[in-house]
């Protein structure tokens, strides 16, 4: 079964009857309480994300309400106050909060020189580009030093970090050491981007992804409860095992039984993370990838080589499988491909788009 329903749902014919048989507006009453998506922030910026539905639907009466205005009240304590924010001076993440509803009211509490949105801070420098890898890769890759010099020429401050710095290990031990090193150094080193180079296997890799369990508390999702991710190295100010049960990153289910409460796992990242996987210490493949990246970035935008890249392949399959026993039908993937065509490639005019769609029966949407 490849679909996740909220905990406590009663599903009949692909519908939660606790919603569809209730004479109420959904997702909330017109004057009801809205859902708090997350509370946390990015580095020194503290904010909350609140889900505001623009339309409410009553499945019994068939009525639809359009929300034209609303009042939001947010209560917060010391954990969410600007004074508890990171002591760093970097303005990384400023673009995220520029559209906050009360930006003009709050910005002065962060910096007395910033009193309104007209003085919105921007990242004045690219910051540090950290490459986290192993001693073996750093010592044996010919292209890695070329890649680092290339990034330096583009304006980055490049920092090479091997297990001699971040602690080493494999699997979960390595993932904890990498994240701890980042937590201790991303502010002082002004790290804004990280490139992970190594074996990503969560159980045995030397630069592993972190194994998390976002669907662990969801009763209606019995398969694939685990999920390896590099977001663990990007979102650095949350405790991803907030409930202490050893299952990191539990996003589904009740907040009290998961890891997404205040101070827990979030989705607002302090740094940008990328990865080049390296299996069996295959240095030749790594060097080919690094040089391909450099060649791509060095190609002039007005050259024929660059223009020939303006192609897109949209290969779309169903996003969930049919499961008659649980009332789940098939959701097609082709609408996403059509939206990419309509809103991305067609407006550009000179892009070529190739579409391959899986055709399925019993389409739900």
C-alpha positions, 0 to 999 in steps of 0.5 A: 500500500503506497498511500498515507492517511492521517492517524485515526481515519476510517477509509471507505472507497478511498474516502475518510468517512469521518470527513465525508459523512460530517456536516461540517466544513473541511479542513476546519470550521470558518472560525476554527483553529488552523494547523501549525505546520512547523515552528522553528526557523533558519539560523537566527530567523525564528518563525512559524509556518501555518497552513491557511486553506483558501477554500473550505468544503462541506461534503454533506451540503456541497457548499464551498467557502472562499476565504477572503480574510482571516486573523492569525494569533500566534502565542510564543515563548522564549524558545521562539523569541529573537533573543533566543536565535543564533548569535551569528551575524550572517543573513543567510535565510533572509529571503525566506522570511521577507514575506512573513506577515509581521516582518515589519513589526519584528525585523527591528528586534533582530537588528536595530538597523533594519526597521522595515522591509525596505531594508531587507537583508540579503546574503552579501557573500556566497559563504563557505562551500564545505566538501565532506568526504573521506581521506582516501577519496581526498588523497586519490582523486585527481579531479577533486583539487581541480573542482575545489579550485574551480569553486574558489574561482567562482567566489566560494570559500572552499573547505575540505573536510575528511573523517580526520575532521568530522570523526569517521565511522560508517553507517549511523555512527558516521551520520551522527559524527557528520551532523555533529561536526556541521552543528558545531562549525556551520556558523563559525565557518559561515558554511552555506553549502555542503557537498557530500562525497562518499558511499551513501548507504545508511547502514554501512556507508562511509559518508552515509545518508541518515535513515529516518522513519517519517511514516512510522506512526501512520497506521494506514501506511504499512510499507516503506516506513523507513526513508534515507535522507540528507535533509538530516545534514541540512536542518541542523537546529532540531532534535530528530529523535525528539521523543527518544524512541530511536526512530528518527524523523517521525513526521506522521501521526500525533505530534506527541508521539513523533519528532516534529514538536517544538525543538524537533525535526523540521524542514527549514534548512540551515544549509544547502546540501548536495551529494555525489555517491561513490561506491567501492571507492571508484575514483575514476567515476567520481573524477568523471562526474566532477569534471562534467560538472565543471565543464557544464558550468564553464560552457558559455550560455550563448554557445551551441553546446549550451543551447543544445542542452535545452531539452527536458524528458518527463517520464511520469508513472502512477504515484500510488498503486491500486489496493482494493482491500484498503479502498485505494485507487490509482493516481496518475502522474501525467498531470505533472508532466503537462504542467511542466510543459505548460508552465516551464518549457512552452513559455521558454519557446526554444525548449524541447520536451519529450514525454513518456507517460504510464497509462493506468486505469481507474484514475483517481486524479 
